């Protein structure tokens, strides 16, 4: 297996997530809003995914989604730049007895031409803003056409340039957080386990423009538009009735304007022509 060649920002991100890998599931697995987000993303993917699909997962993390899709009978090649995350993923796959359905590889999503598996995929999948950790997203997106089968799909979960909930934090005096996406052309600094790296924000319009020659848009939903972002800690636990009402509202309006464009994330799916 080739060792991925990482730029400085990717090296910093890999270090950060190596340090967080042993804590990641403990920190996030039982967060009600994160579980809501995961369920929403999976439901979105499953409406387009054919049975026994071949999936290329980018920034696979500790393997929560890889295990889920493998348990559904799909074959997943789970990639990441963090060796720590890959170690957790492999342990989880073994524990769930899914080794025959999940393969792993240390690989940057900016180097997908170097993948060890020379096959075409039914789905390229990237969850929870992994792709926001690069300023080379156009390069990543343009590699998709050669990796997908005809009619294959790409589903990406991306942080946009505007988030309603985040912007409203200006009224709590958190001006820097409320405006960080507006002034992010050169990247904004993220902090994970004391490590610093940059992330960038991308609109659905950007994704569509880059892929317009070879892909058609087939799905776009806002995520955490009405439901609060998960960094608003313990909201679901403190206000369970309000949380359920907000979930119902968001499920109703998730793919309607303006809600599909103003969430903490958006979920976008494009189909290869």
BALOBA-1460 file (C-alpha; in Angstrom, 3 decimals):
// residues 273
<rec num="1" residu="x" x="0.000" y="0.000" z="0.000"/>
<rec num="2" residu="x" x="1.342" y="3.417" z="-0.982"/>
<rec num="3" residu="x" x="1.873" y="6.012" z="1.723"/>
<rec num="4" residu="x" x="-0.176" y="9.086" z="0.784"/>
<rec num="5" residu="x" x="1.712" y="12.265" z="-0.093"/>
<rec num="6" residu="x" x="0.081" y="14.977" z="2.013"/>
<rec num="7" residu="x" x="0.370" y="18.731" z="1.788"/>
<rec num="8" residu="x" x="0.987" y="20.723" z="4.975"/>
<rec num="9" residu="x" x="-2.680" y="21.301" z="5.765"/>
<rec num="10" residu="x" x="-3.491" y="17.623" z="5.230"/>
<rec num="11" residu="x" x="-0.580" y="16.644" z="7.468"/>
<rec num="12" residu="x" x="-1.928" y="18.924" z="10.189"/>
<rec num="13" residu="x" x="-5.448" y="17.522" z="9.775"/>
<rec num="14" residu="x" x="-4.124" y="13.952" z="9.864"/>
<rec num="15" residu="x" x="-2.270" y="14.685" z="13.107"/>
<rec num="16" residu="x" x="-5.389" y="16.230" z="14.626"/>
<rec num="17" residu="x" x="-7.602" y="13.274" z="13.769"/>
<rec num="18" residu="x" x="-4.946" y="10.757" z="14.781"/>
<rec num="19" residu="x" x="-5.023" y="12.351" z="18.214"/>
<rec num="20" residu="x" x="-8.830" y="12.337" z="18.301"/>
<rec num="21" residu="x" x="-9.352" y="8.858" z="16.841"/>
<rec num="22" residu="x" x="-9.415" y="6.930" z="20.138"/>
<rec num="23" residu="x" x="-11.891" y="9.430" z="21.593"/>
<rec num="24" residu="x" x="-14.024" y="10.100" z="18.534"/>
<rec num="25" residu="x" x="-16.812" y="7.579" z="19.056"/>
<rec num="26" residu="x" x="-17.002" y="8.310" z="22.765"/>
<rec num="27" residu="x" x="-17.338" y="12.026" z="22.041"/>
<rec num="28" residu="x" x="-19.938" y="11.808" z="19.284"/>
<rec num="29" residu="x" x="-21.742" y="8.464" z="19.108"/>
<rec num="30" residu="x" x="-24.353" y="9.305" z="21.736"/>
<rec num="31" residu="x" x="-25.054" y="12.896" z="20.674"/>
<rec num="32" residu="x" x="-28.737" y="13.015" z="19.633"/>
<rec num="33" residu="x" x="-28.224" y="15.721" z="17.015"/>
<rec num="34" residu="x" x="-25.302" y="13.859" z="15.440"/>
<rec num="35" residu="x" x="-27.441" y="10.724" z="15.303"/>
<rec num="36" residu="x" x="-30.195" y="12.759" z="13.646"/>
<rec num="37" residu="x" x="-27.661" y="14.002" z="11.088"/>
<rec num="38" residu="x" x="-26.331" y="10.508" z="10.386"/>
<rec num="39" residu="x" x="-29.828" y="9.105" z="9.932"/>
<rec num="40" residu="x" x="-30.748" y="11.938" z="7.581"/>
<rec num="41" residu="x" x="-27.647" y="11.423" z="5.438"/>
<rec num="42" residu="x" x="-28.130" y="7.658" z="5.273"/>
<rec num="43" residu="x" x="-31.783" y="7.999" z="4.318"/>
<rec num="44" residu="x" x="-30.778" y="10.407" z="1.567"/>
<rec num="45" residu="x" x="-28.155" y="7.999" z="0.189"/>
<rec num="46" residu="x" x="-30.360" y="4.909" z="0.332"/>
<rec num="47" residu="x" x="-33.032" y="6.450" z="-1.881"/>
<rec num="48" residu="x" x="-30.510" y="6.471" z="-4.755"/>
<rec num="49" residu="x" x="-28.314" y="3.440" z="-3.999"/>
<rec num="50" residu="x" x="-28.829" y="0.189" z="-5.856"/>
<rec num="51" residu="x" x="-28.499" y="-3.191" z="-4.038"/>
<rec num="52" residu="x" x="-25.020" y="-4.610" z="-3.389"/>
<rec num="53" residu="x" x="-23.323" y="-1.438" z="-4.556"/>
<rec num="54" residu="x" x="-19.599" y="-0.729" z="-4.664"/>
<rec num="55" residu="x" x="-18.932" y="2.344" z="-2.520"/>
<rec num="56" residu="x" x="-15.814" y="4.487" z="-2.308"/>
<rec num="57" residu="x" x="-15.914" y="6.364" z="0.979"/>
<rec num="58" residu="x" x="-13.714" y="9.419" z="1.470"/>
<rec num="59" residu="x" x="-12.685" y="10.620" z="4.955"/>
<rec num="60" residu="x" x="-14.241" y="7.462" z="6.411"/>
<rec num="61" residu="x" x="-13.198" y="8.236" z="9.986"/>
<rec num="62" residu="x" x="-13.841" y="5.477" z="12.515"/>
<rec num="63" residu="x" x="-16.099" y="3.617" z="10.105"/>
<rec num="64" residu="x" x="-19.591" y="4.369" z="11.401"/>
<rec num="65" residu="x" x="-20.974" y="4.761" z="7.883"/>
<rec num="66" residu="x" x="-18.815" y="2.026" z="6.358"/>
<rec num="67" residu="x" x="-20.191" y="-0.457" z="8.894"/>
<rec num="68" residu="x" x="-23.755" y="0.741" z="8.287"/>
<rec num="69" residu="x" x="-23.579" y="0.342" z="4.510"/>
<rec num="70" residu="x" x="-21.730" y="-2.969" z="4.710"/>
<rec num="71" residu="x" x="-24.434" y="-4.299" z="7.039"/>
<rec num="72" residu="x" x="-26.896" y="-3.424" z="4.256"/>
<rec num="73" residu="x" x="-24.981" y="-5.732" z="1.894"/>
<rec num="74" residu="x" x="-22.889" y="-3.089" z="0.102"/>
<rec num="75" residu="x" x="-19.133" y="-3.303" z="-0.496"/>
<rec num="76" residu="x" x="-17.194" y="-0.341" z="0.903"/>
<rec num="77" residu="x" x="-13.641" y="0.799" z="0.219"/>
<rec num="78" residu="x" x="-13.094" y="3.138" z="3.167"/>
<rec num="79" residu="x" x="-10.299" y="5.696" z="2.788"/>
<rec num="80" residu="x" x="-8.839" y="8.327" z="5.110"/>
<rec num="81" residu="x" x="-5.581" y="10.218" z="5.669"/>
<rec num="82" residu="x" x="-5.534" y="9.447" z="9.400"/>
<rec num="83" residu="x" x="-3.834" y="6.194" z="10.383"/>
<rec num="84" residu="x" x="-5.478" y="6.460" z="13.799"/>
<rec num="85" residu="x" x="-8.942" y="6.648" z="12.273"/>
<rec num="86" residu="x" x="-8.135" y="3.709" z="10.011"/>
<rec num="87" residu="x" x="-7.034" y="1.643" z="13.007"/>
<rec num="88" residu="x" x="-10.341" y="2.321" z="14.763"/>
<rec num="89" residu="x" x="-12.230" y="1.535" z="11.566"/>
<rec num="90" residu="x" x="-10.487" y="-1.806" z="11.091"/>
<rec num="91" residu="x" x="-11.213" y="-2.823" z="14.692"/>
<rec num="92" residu="x" x="-14.876" y="-1.888" z="14.280"/>
<rec num="93" residu="x" x="-15.217" y="-3.779" z="10.998"/>
<rec num="94" residu="x" x="-13.662" y="-6.878" z="12.568"/>
<rec num="95" residu="x" x="-15.917" y="-6.611" z="15.624"/>
<rec num="96" residu="x" x="-19.004" y="-6.496" z="13.395"/>
<rec num="97" residu="x" x="-17.682" y="-9.397" z="11.282"/>
<rec num="98" residu="x" x="-17.803" y="-7.344" z="8.075"/>
<rec num="99" residu="x" x="-14.216" y="-7.848" z="6.928"/>
<rec num="100" residu="x" x="-15.369" y="-9.385" z="3.650"/>
<rec num="101" residu="x" x="-17.357" y="-6.285" z="2.761"/>
<rec num="102" residu="x" x="-15.096" y="-3.450" z="3.919"/>
<rec num="103" residu="x" x="-11.590" y="-2.738" z="2.673"/>
<rec num="104" residu="x" x="-9.446" y="0.153" z="3.886"/>
<rec num="105" residu="x" x="-6.725" y="2.389" z="2.529"/>
<rec num="106" residu="x" x="-4.695" y="5.362" z="3.703"/>
<rec num="107" residu="x" x="-5.311" y="7.780" z="0.863"/>
<rec num="108" residu="x" x="-5.829" y="11.504" z="0.434"/>
<rec num="109" residu="x" x="-8.914" y="12.484" z="-1.541"/>
<rec num="110" residu="x" x="-6.595" y="14.737" z="-3.560"/>
<rec num="111" residu="x" x="-4.713" y="11.608" z="-4.721"/>
<rec num="112" residu="x" x="-7.559" y="9.323" z="-5.789"/>
<rec num="113" residu="x" x="-5.693" y="8.405" z="-8.974"/>
<rec num="114" residu="x" x="-3.357" y="6.390" z="-6.714"/>
<rec num="115" residu="x" x="-6.033" y="4.152" z="-5.193"/>
<rec num="116" residu="x" x="-4.897" y="0.542" z="-4.889"/>
<rec num="117" residu="x" x="-8.281" y="-0.840" z="-6.012"/>
<rec num="118" residu="x" x="-8.612" y="-0.450" z="-9.770"/>
<rec num="119" residu="x" x="-12.407" y="-0.704" z="-10.003"/>
<rec num="120" residu="x" x="-15.336" y="1.555" z="-10.802"/>
<rec num="121" residu="x" x="-17.841" y="2.487" z="-8.110"/>
<rec num="122" residu="x" x="-21.599" y="2.945" z="-7.853"/>
<rec num="123" residu="x" x="-21.221" y="5.621" z="-5.165"/>
<rec num="124" residu="x" x="-18.573" y="8.049" z="-3.975"/>
<rec num="125" residu="x" x="-19.512" y="9.170" z="-0.487"/>
<rec num="126" residu="x" x="-18.052" y="11.809" z="1.805"/>
<rec num="127" residu="x" x="-19.791" y="12.631" z="5.075"/>
<rec num="128" residu="x" x="-19.611" y="15.497" z="7.577"/>
<rec num="129" residu="x" x="-17.386" y="18.028" z="5.832"/>
<rec num="130" residu="x" x="-14.214" y="16.044" z="5.285"/>
<rec num="131" residu="x" x="-13.964" y="17.711" z="1.886"/>
<rec num="132" residu="x" x="-13.971" y="21.124" z="3.541"/>
<rec num="133" residu="x" x="-10.427" y="20.337" z="4.702"/>
<rec num="134" residu="x" x="-8.978" y="21.085" z="1.267"/>
<rec num="135" residu="x" x="-8.646" y="24.129" z="-0.948"/>
<rec num="136" residu="x" x="-8.295" y="21.736" z="-3.890"/>
<rec num="137" residu="x" x="-11.915" y="20.611" z="-3.977"/>
<rec num="138" residu="x" x="-12.172" y="21.233" z="-7.712"/>
<rec num="139" residu="x" x="-9.358" y="18.727" z="-8.282"/>
<rec num="140" residu="x" x="-11.113" y="16.183" z="-6.063"/>
<rec num="141" residu="x" x="-14.454" y="16.619" z="-7.823"/>
<rec num="142" residu="x" x="-12.953" y="16.323" z="-11.303"/>
<rec num="143" residu="x" x="-11.521" y="12.909" z="-10.386"/>
<rec num="144" residu="x" x="-15.003" y="11.493" z="-9.766"/>
<rec num="145" residu="x" x="-15.932" y="10.946" z="-13.408"/>
<rec num="146" residu="x" x="-13.162" y="8.391" z="-13.937"/>
<rec num="147" residu="x" x="-13.976" y="6.530" z="-10.711"/>
<rec num="148" residu="x" x="-17.726" y="6.048" z="-11.151"/>
<rec num="149" residu="x" x="-19.646" y="3.603" z="-13.289"/>
<rec num="150" residu="x" x="-22.070" y="5.051" z="-15.851"/>
<rec num="151" residu="x" x="-25.075" y="6.208" z="-13.839"/>
<rec num="152" residu="x" x="-23.000" y="6.191" z="-10.648"/>
<rec num="153" residu="x" x="-23.614" y="8.830" z="-7.994"/>
<rec num="154" residu="x" x="-21.623" y="11.051" z="-5.675"/>
<rec num="155" residu="x" x="-23.119" y="12.113" z="-2.339"/>
<rec num="156" residu="x" x="-21.228" y="14.781" z="-0.421"/>
<rec num="157" residu="x" x="-21.980" y="16.440" z="2.920"/>
<rec num="158" residu="x" x="-20.434" y="19.900" z="2.838"/>
<rec num="159" residu="x" x="-20.229" y="23.012" z="5.020"/>
<rec num="160" residu="x" x="-21.662" y="25.927" z="2.975"/>
<rec num="161" residu="x" x="-20.681" y="29.581" z="3.017"/>
<rec num="162" residu="x" x="-23.767" y="30.566" z="5.021"/>
<rec num="163" residu="x" x="-25.413" y="28.922" z="8.030"/>
<rec num="164" residu="x" x="-28.515" y="30.493" z="9.544"/>
<rec num="165" residu="x" x="-27.959" y="29.178" z="13.069"/>
<rec num="166" residu="x" x="-24.330" y="30.254" z="13.051"/>
<rec num="167" residu="x" x="-25.120" y="33.744" z="11.775"/>
<rec num="168" residu="x" x="-27.686" y="34.220" z="14.540"/>
<rec num="169" residu="x" x="-24.871" y="33.864" z="17.096"/>
<rec num="170" residu="x" x="-24.072" y="37.502" z="16.389"/>
<rec num="171" residu="x" x="-26.958" y="38.337" z="18.736"/>
<rec num="172" residu="x" x="-25.116" y="36.493" z="21.514"/>
<rec num="173" residu="x" x="-22.016" y="38.577" z="20.926"/>
<rec num="174" residu="x" x="-20.143" y="35.794" z="19.112"/>
<rec num="175" residu="x" x="-19.253" y="37.944" z="16.115"/>
<rec num="176" residu="x" x="-16.184" y="35.964" z="15.076"/>
<rec num="177" residu="x" x="-18.075" y="32.654" z="14.963"/>
<rec num="178" residu="x" x="-21.127" y="34.244" z="13.349"/>
<rec num="179" residu="x" x="-19.108" y="35.672" z="10.462"/>
<rec num="180" residu="x" x="-16.327" y="33.104" z="10.001"/>
<rec num="181" residu="x" x="-17.848" y="31.625" z="6.833"/>
<rec num="182" residu="x" x="-18.203" y="35.009" z="5.169"/>
<rec num="183" residu="x" x="-14.465" y="35.736" z="5.204"/>
<rec num="184" residu="x" x="-13.023" y="32.322" z="4.422"/>
<rec num="185" residu="x" x="-11.477" y="32.628" z="0.946"/>
<rec num="186" residu="x" x="-8.035" y="31.878" z="2.418"/>
<rec num="187" residu="x" x="-9.395" y="29.250" z="4.801"/>
<rec num="188" residu="x" x="-10.420" y="29.404" z="8.439"/>
<rec num="189" residu="x" x="-8.514" y="27.758" z="11.258"/>
<rec num="190" residu="x" x="-10.068" y="24.688" z="12.859"/>
<rec num="191" residu="x" x="-9.018" y="23.311" z="16.248"/>
<rec num="192" residu="x" x="-9.051" y="19.582" z="17.048"/>
<rec num="193" residu="x" x="-7.274" y="18.165" z="20.101"/>
<rec num="194" residu="x" x="-4.988" y="21.203" z="20.257"/>
<rec num="195" residu="x" x="-3.987" y="20.859" z="16.601"/>
<rec num="196" residu="x" x="-4.639" y="23.562" z="14.018"/>
<rec num="197" residu="x" x="-5.519" y="23.157" z="10.349"/>
<rec num="198" residu="x" x="-7.555" y="25.084" z="7.826"/>
<rec num="199" residu="x" x="-10.958" y="24.477" z="6.308"/>
<rec num="200" residu="x" x="-12.802" y="26.163" z="3.468"/>
<rec num="201" residu="x" x="-16.508" y="26.608" z="2.723"/>
<rec num="202" residu="x" x="-18.205" y="25.721" z="-0.567"/>
<rec num="203" residu="x" x="-21.649" y="26.479" z="-1.937"/>
<rec num="204" residu="x" x="-23.840" y="23.961" z="-3.799"/>
<rec num="205" residu="x" x="-23.433" y="26.255" z="-6.814"/>
<rec num="206" residu="x" x="-19.677" y="25.610" z="-6.766"/>
<rec num="207" residu="x" x="-20.137" y="21.819" z="-6.748"/>
<rec num="208" residu="x" x="-22.644" y="21.981" z="-9.595"/>
<rec num="209" residu="x" x="-20.472" y="24.284" z="-11.690"/>
<rec num="210" residu="x" x="-17.403" y="22.055" z="-11.427"/>
<rec num="211" residu="x" x="-19.337" y="18.874" z="-12.297"/>
<rec num="212" residu="x" x="-21.858" y="20.274" z="-14.809"/>
<rec num="213" residu="x" x="-20.285" y="18.672" z="-17.895"/>
<rec num="214" residu="x" x="-20.530" y="15.079" z="-16.641"/>
<rec num="215" residu="x" x="-23.083" y="15.070" z="-13.796"/>
<rec num="216" residu="x" x="-26.705" y="15.985" z="-13.174"/>
<rec num="217" residu="x" x="-27.988" y="17.174" z="-9.805"/>
<rec num="218" residu="x" x="-30.524" y="14.699" z="-8.410"/>
<rec num="219" residu="x" x="-30.718" y="15.669" z="-4.723"/>
<rec num="220" residu="x" x="-30.011" y="18.655" z="-2.473"/>
<rec num="221" residu="x" x="-31.034" y="19.003" z="1.187"/>
<rec num="222" residu="x" x="-30.117" y="21.378" z="3.975"/>
<rec num="223" residu="x" x="-28.905" y="19.702" z="7.167"/>
<rec num="224" residu="x" x="-29.276" y="21.443" z="10.529"/>
<rec num="225" residu="x" x="-31.234" y="24.327" z="9.053"/>
<rec num="226" residu="x" x="-34.065" y="24.256" z="11.609"/>
<rec num="227" residu="x" x="-32.528" y="21.674" z="13.955"/>
<rec num="228" residu="x" x="-29.603" y="23.314" z="15.800"/>
<rec num="229" residu="x" x="-26.031" y="22.326" z="14.898"/>
<rec num="230" residu="x" x="-24.525" y="19.684" z="17.157"/>
<rec num="231" residu="x" x="-22.047" y="22.161" z="18.679"/>
<rec num="232" residu="x" x="-24.986" y="23.749" z="20.516"/>
<rec num="233" residu="x" x="-24.380" y="21.268" z="23.294"/>
<rec num="234" residu="x" x="-27.108" y="19.243" z="24.992"/>
<rec num="235" residu="x" x="-29.960" y="21.011" z="23.188"/>
<rec num="236" residu="x" x="-31.766" y="17.750" z="22.446"/>
<rec num="237" residu="x" x="-31.335" y="16.522" z="26.012"/>
<rec num="238" residu="x" x="-32.453" y="19.787" z="27.600"/>
<rec num="239" residu="x" x="-35.411" y="20.383" z="25.286"/>
<rec num="240" residu="x" x="-36.555" y="16.977" z="23.959"/>
<rec num="241" residu="x" x="-40.043" y="18.096" z="22.885"/>
<rec num="242" residu="x" x="-38.706" y="21.150" z="21.074"/>
<rec num="243" residu="x" x="-36.018" y="18.984" z="19.454"/>
<rec num="244" residu="x" x="-38.611" y="16.548" z="18.102"/>
<rec num="245" residu="x" x="-40.708" y="19.416" z="16.725"/>
<rec num="246" residu="x" x="-37.704" y="20.974" z="15.028"/>
<rec num="247" residu="x" x="-36.740" y="17.616" z="13.511"/>
<rec num="248" residu="x" x="-40.246" y="17.242" z="12.079"/>
<rec num="249" residu="x" x="-40.125" y="20.756" z="10.625"/>
<rec num="250" residu="x" x="-36.727" y="20.233" z="9.066"/>
<rec num="251" residu="x" x="-37.724" y="16.881" z="7.589"/>
<rec num="252" residu="x" x="-40.652" y="18.652" z="5.928"/>
<rec num="253" residu="x" x="-38.715" y="21.594" z="4.479"/>
<rec num="254" residu="x" x="-35.202" y="20.135" z="4.014"/>
<rec num="255" residu="x" x="-35.228" y="20.250" z="0.193"/>
<rec num="256" residu="x" x="-37.167" y="23.495" z="-0.223"/>
<rec num="257" residu="x" x="-35.831" y="27.008" z="-0.720"/>
<rec num="258" residu="x" x="-34.313" y="28.643" z="1.268"/>
<rec num="259" residu="x" x="-33.814" y="25.821" z="3.761"/>
<rec num="260" residu="x" x="-31.802" y="23.606" z="1.421"/>
<rec num="261" residu="x" x="-29.122" y="26.303" z="1.211"/>
<rec num="262" residu="x" x="-28.780" y="27.690" z="4.744"/>
<rec num="263" residu="x" x="-27.984" y="24.741" z="6.997"/>
<rec num="264" residu="x" x="-24.851" y="23.962" z="8.959"/>
<rec num="265" residu="x" x="-24.304" y="21.433" z="6.138"/>
<rec num="266" residu="x" x="-25.948" y="20.488" z="2.886"/>
<rec num="267" residu="x" x="-26.263" y="17.023" z="1.398"/>
<rec num="268" residu="x" x="-25.797" y="17.011" z="-2.362"/>
<rec num="269" residu="x" x="-26.096" y="14.070" z="-4.771"/>
<rec num="270" residu="x" x="-25.097" y="14.133" z="-8.428"/>
<rec num="271" residu="x" x="-25.480" y="11.387" z="-11.012"/>
<rec num="272" residu="x" x="-22.966" y="10.624" z="-13.741"/>
<rec num="273" residu="x" x="-24.447" y="11.159" z="-17.196"/>
